[in-house]
Amino acid sequence: MAEVVAKLAGFRGASWLRSTEDPNRSASILLFDTREQAGAALFAASAVLQKHRPTVAVRVAASGPTTFLAMA
């Protein structure tokens, strides 16, 4: 996933977190220049995850001047 996201327009940085109690639970924070670029990342991430990890839900947890995408 990191390789796909890092190639997208406007990508600034990311952090992936995994639960120490349940390795099947994780979250990510992805930073992009614009809301539109973050939306494109959401679309790209959804396509990759649907193919390789169909049980993973991808959703926007928060947005504002910076848009955050959450994958749970």
C-alpha positions in Angstrom: 0.0 0.0 0.0 2.8 2.4 0.9 4.3 2.1 -2.6 0.9 2.9 -4.3 0.1 5.9 -2.0 3.6 7.5 -2.2 3.3 7.7 -6.0 0.0 9.7 -5.9 -0.1 13.4 -6.7 0.2 15.7 -3.7 1.5 13.0 -1.4 3.3 14.6 1.7 3.6 11.8 4.2 2.0 8.9 6.0 1.9 7.0 9.2 0.6 3.4 9.6 -0.4 2.2 13.1 -1.2 -1.4 14.2 -2.8 -2.5 17.4 -0.5 -4.4 19.8 -3.6 -6.2 21.2 -5.1 -7.2 17.9 -2.8 -7.3 14.8 -5.8 -7.3 12.5 -6.7 -3.7 13.6 -4.8 -0.8 12.1 -5.1 2.8 11.1 -3.3 5.1 8.7 -2.8 8.8 8.4 -2.1 10.1 4.9 -1.2 13.7 4.1 -1.9 15.3 0.8 -1.7 18.9 -0.6 -5.4 19.1 -1.4 -8.7 17.5 -0.6 -9.1 16.4 -4.2 -5.7 14.6 -4.0 -6.8 12.9 -0.8 -10.0 11.8 -2.5 -8.0 10.3 -5.3 -5.9 8.5 -2.7 -9.1 7.1 -1.1 -10.2 5.8 -4.5 -6.8 4.2 -5.2 -6.5 2.7 -1.7 -10.0 1.3 -2.0 -9.2 -0.4 -5.3 -6.0 -2.0 -4.0 -7.6 -3.1 -0.8 -10.7 -4.5 -2.5 -8.4 -6.7 -4.6 -6.0 -7.9 -1.9 -7.8 -7.4 1.5 -11.6 -7.3 0.7 -12.6 -7.3 4.4 -10.8 -4.0 5.1 -13.0 -1.0 5.3 -11.7 2.3 4.0 -13.3 5.5 5.2 -12.6 9.2 5.8 -12.5 9.7 9.6 -11.7 13.4 9.7 -11.0 16.2 7.3 -10.4 19.9 7.3 -7.4 21.9 6.1 -5.8 18.5 6.2 -7.9 15.4 5.2 -7.3 12.2 7.1 -8.2 8.8 5.6 -8.8 5.9 8.0 -8.6 2.2 7.1 -10.1 -0.2 9.6 
